[in-house]
Amino acid sequence: MVGNVTDLKDLLAKTRPDFTIQNLRDFTDWAEQRVLAGDPSSNLLILASLGLDKDLIREEVQTYFAAYLKDIGKPYPDSLEATIYYFRRCFKILAWSEDENVVWGTLIDTFDRWYEFDSPMLSRVVNYWNGVRSDFVDCFDEEYGYLHVMFPRHFDIPRQKQCDYIRETAKRFFWLLECEYTCSLILKNSS
């Protein structure tokens, strides 16, 4: 299922060493949905029940999430794998958010920074999206239009169609990173 529904890969994206988990309720809400769907894990049930607490304790949430991963035989992803999940999650938000402000905010927040990883394939994906952000945010003037662009095809996209272009393109990148084969190639081809 795609869209705004949180899945395991979205939560694994939050295990990146440089990622600050801003909403621990994502974990407990996800666990609750899994329990309601019939998952019998006791660690998942405990994780879901933590959602009843007024204030969540990070260590408790992480402990029961890690225990659930152990239950299902899924190791914590290494930094690069978690980064792949992170960008997959960002593309999911870009593609299926109904709020244009969320789309623009996610584009700027995600691709207005430097990422350090050793994967040529993932670097190309990020470089492309840095270009999209640069062309649509940095190089577009309401009065004069495009001042310059990294990708010439962006000249043909009027301002009112930019968000649609971002959404449709993000869907393609989401499905690319959703594919296990693509992820294995990214991981395999890193140094």
Stockholm file with secondary structure:
# STOCKHOLM 1.0

chainA/1-191         MVGNVTDLKDLLAKTRPDFTIQNLRDFTDWAEQRVLAGDPSSNLLILASLGLDKDLIREEVQTYFAAYLKDIGKPYPDSLEATIYYFRRCFKILAWSEDENVVWGTLIDTFDRWYEFDSPMLSRVVNYWNGVRSDFVDCFDEEYGYLHVMFPRHFDIPRQKQCDYIRETAKRFFWLLECEYTCSLILKNSS
#=GR chainA/1-191 SS CCSSCCCHHHHHHTTCTTCCCCCTHHHHHHHHHHHHTTCCCHHHHHHHHHTTSSSCCHHHHHHHHHHHHHHTTCCCCCHHHHHHHHHHHHHHHHHHCSCHHHHHHHHHHHHSSCCCCCCHHHHHHHHHHHHHHIIIIISEETTTEESCCSSGGGGGSCHHHHHHHHHHHHHHHHHHHHCHHHHHHHHHTCC
#=GC SS_cons         CCSSCCCHHHHHHTTCTTCCCCCTHHHHHHHHHHHHTTCCCHHHHHHHHHTTSSSCCHHHHHHHHHHHHHHTTCCCCCHHHHHHHHHHHHHHHHHHCSCHHHHHHHHHHHHSSCCCCCCHHHHHHHHHHHHHHIIIIISEETTTEESCCSSGGGGGSCHHHHHHHHHHHHHHHHHHHHCHHHHHHHHHTCC
//
